[in-house]
Amino acid sequence: MPVGTTLTPAQREAFDRDGFLVLPHFSSDADMLALRDAAGAIEAAYDPAVDGACAFTTSDAAAARKFSDAYFLGSAAVTRCFTEELSADELAAAAAARKAPDGDASAPLPKPPLNKIGHTLHDAHPVFAPFSHSAAVRSLLTDGVGMATPVGVQSMYIFKGARVGGAVPPHRDATFLHTSPVDTVTGLWWAVDDAAVGNGCLWALPGSHRGGAPRKMVLNADRDGTTFEGTDAAAEGAGGPDAPGWVPLEVARGGLVLLHGAVLHKSGRNTSGVPRHAYSMHVIDEQPGVVWDKSNWLQRPPELPFRAV
Ligand SMILES: O=C(O)CCC(=O)C(=O)O
């Protein structure tokens, strides 16, 4: 990994102006392949029947909602796997593509494809944690972006598998992860695989960070599920396939995309035959007087505090 990485004045200006910045070759192929292997091992060990799953079908929609809320909220403190939301036909096609053994009725059913692993890899995993807390990342966030004390709050390994990877609608990360009195969240997104339009790369809307994030996802009154406060007309209207202004952030393996917390970004479905794995981490800036909102969905137990990068 490069050590002591910072931004040139032109890169800092572009980040402040656009709300995102692509840093090609920020990390080595070897580091990306190590992350890929580590995620593959988690995927291989994952058993939805034992470990639980977020996307599952039941006739009782309310019970399903309660189960998936608890599974999701629990991933603030325990790394969990989340499956793609697919129709029965899509699941059957995905199972066929995953080469179910022919004719062996006793063979285990193929697992549903994973959408992501979240949200504690950056703190808890022997490969992801040192990568996430490296000198290169720290220096980029302090010397480059100008953060006082960057602190990791969540991480995700995102699969966006060939043919099954779902779309991510336009959103601002500060809707989901917020601090007060000012939002300080910044996203770091690594291309573990080459990411291009065809396999569902990120897209961003330049300058869309300037008005902040008017809509917030918050815990409900019982703190056992989430709801939204406020509206974000720009986000809701921004997603059409022909919406003007969006730029694709195509980047080769090892490239890093920096995302201001309020910038609108999205990604398309992966309809190609090529996977598009990515690793993303979100950090906040622990400046004096800035607090992690108690209304955030992501609440760590006292024995697992956030760590400075
Ligand atoms: O990887 C993707 O397709 C979307 C990731 C994203 O939106 C994020 O990390 O905030």
The ligand as an SDF file (V2000), in Angstrom:
LIG
                    3D

 10  9  0  0  0  0  0  0  0  0999 V2000
  -21.1570   -0.4460   -4.5990 O   0  0  0  0  0  0  0  0  0  0  0  0
  -22.2170    0.0630   -4.9530 C   0  0  0  0  0  0  0  0  0  0  0  0
  -22.7730   -0.2730   -5.9870 O   0  0  0  0  0  0  0  0  0  0  0  0
  -22.8540    1.1540   -4.1290 C   0  0  0  0  0  0  0  0  0  0  0  0
  -22.0780    1.4810   -2.8850 C   0  0  0  0  0  0  0  0  0  0  0  0
  -22.5490    2.6980   -2.1690 C   0  0  0  0  0  0  0  0  0  0  0  0
  -23.4580    3.3630   -2.5610 O   0  0  0  0  0  0  0  0  0  0  0  0
  -21.8640    3.1090   -0.9520 C   0  0  0  0  0  0  0  0  0  0  0  0
  -20.8880    2.4690   -0.5210 O   0  0  0  0  0  0  0  0  0  0  0  0
  -22.3010    4.1260   -0.3640 O   0  0  0  0  0  0  0  0  0  0  0  0
  1  2  2  0
  2  3  1  0
  2  4  1  0
  4  5  1  0
  5  6  1  0
  6  7  2  0
  6  8  1  0
  8  9  2  0
  8 10  1  0
M  END
$$$$
